[in-house]
Amino acid sequence: MTDTATPWWRDAVVYQVYLRSFADSDGDGTGDLRGVIDHLDHLTDLGVDALWLNPFYVSGEADAGYDVIDHRAVDPALGTLDDVDELLRQAHARGLRVVGDIVANHTSAHHPWFAAARRGGPGHPARARYHVAPGRDGGPPSDWQSLFGGPAWEPFGDGDWYLHLFDVEQPDLDWSHPDVVADVERTVRFWLDRGFDGLRFDAAGALAKAPGYPPIPAGERQPGDDHPFSDRPEVHRHHRRFAALIAERPGRFGVAETWGPAWVGEPYLRPDELQQAFAMDLVFTPLDAAALGEAVRDYLAAAARHGRRPAWPHGNHDVTRAATRWGPDGALAVLLLLLALPGATYLYAGDELALPEVEIADADLRDPTWRRSGGTERGRDGARVPLPWTHTAAGQHGFSPAGTSAPSWLPQPPGWGAHSVAAQRADPRSALSAVRSALAARAALRDAPNPVWLPAPEGVLAFRRGDVVCVLNTGAGPLALNTWGSDVLASSRTLDGGGRLAAPGTAWVRHGTGSVP
Ligand code: NOJ
């Protein structure tokens, strides 16, 4: 690729394959790499550019693969290294790029480094690879709380405590230790050399902790704040290094898993850092044209200041399903809004089917959040229920091979087959059909200029990119589109008899009927 060519990842649609819930090829109730290979046609039919695979490494399975025991080996329950190579080969043969996931902030408590740290005792050099500190007054070294609930410190039982911002099974690595830096660099190179086209960097903002683990300031975070473990300036040294490793291989990219408003993500988009950072507040923005317009403009402006474009998440495995957050029509309306903007869109597996969040019985919950919060936070399992491929129930609606008796790792609710790929493929009014049509129509926006915001009535957001106008209607009633254009390129829902777009809905129209504002 030359410097002048548009990099493939800049406006890519990246489909997030949540591996454990995508497709189970061997009937053990958990999705696996072969299952992904078997269903690559679904991704090409849909028309996405790339897939992102959540961690498939050897894991303690305390946090669905984000507690890694061996960062460069495949969990036998999910497949083999040969399966990874085959997946890369078959995806590439279909023109799909593949994005991996690097978990650099912590390891599993069963990682050999942590086993050595546990055994070693106070002062042992193995403890220096983690955040380990002596207790204070018989309690933890500081008052930090885990993001999954409960204290963020766990005693070793010998006077020392270790930090875990996530589960107790996920001790935080100390990034000032050279072994930590060297090992993650080896991991990054390992997967890039195998052929991954991009890498997501998990918990990107957590890699540095303030010395002495000082108290967390009360109240909302503010620009310029000094949070003791989130988005500290020191993390950027590591991100620059990741970016340099990626730059060794042309055409690859990295995306930082950032959380928060545009000002939090902006420093991660400086020209010598990773190419993308998630515009995560988008998923928490209400279905309201003014609120969405403001969030979108903030992220676009922040990225543009560094010559970048945002990475727009529509949903993921950590948040409530889009169809429940915004309603089924709202989820599609927001998706078409994001797809019309400059930048990459991340579509979470199952959101093309408008799958709802599932109420899971207490006894079946697997997310560590449930246990750590003392049963007050149900956690993220409701967004992780295995996908329904077939209308019929056999093999958990085609998630597992027919005849499989093993239950899926999270139970599917009654009626799940009605949402299935097979059921929706046959229905031109389905969510799947709307997403597929929008992805095909998106070609009209390739290389389109930046948005020009257009005057619009209350509850409506409208912008033009070249000769395409995108209109989001979150207002009270149906909206006539002929103000902006007549030729409808895509819409999130069927227009009414008068050619009007109901709310919530998004349509892309070809500009040029003469009555454009
Ligand atoms: C972010 C991941 O998306 C989430 O699933 C995980 O629990 C945490 N990072 C910790 O790795």
Residues whose N, C-alpha, C, O or C-beta is under 5 A from the ligand:
A	BS01	NOJ	D63 Y66 F166 D202 A203 D318
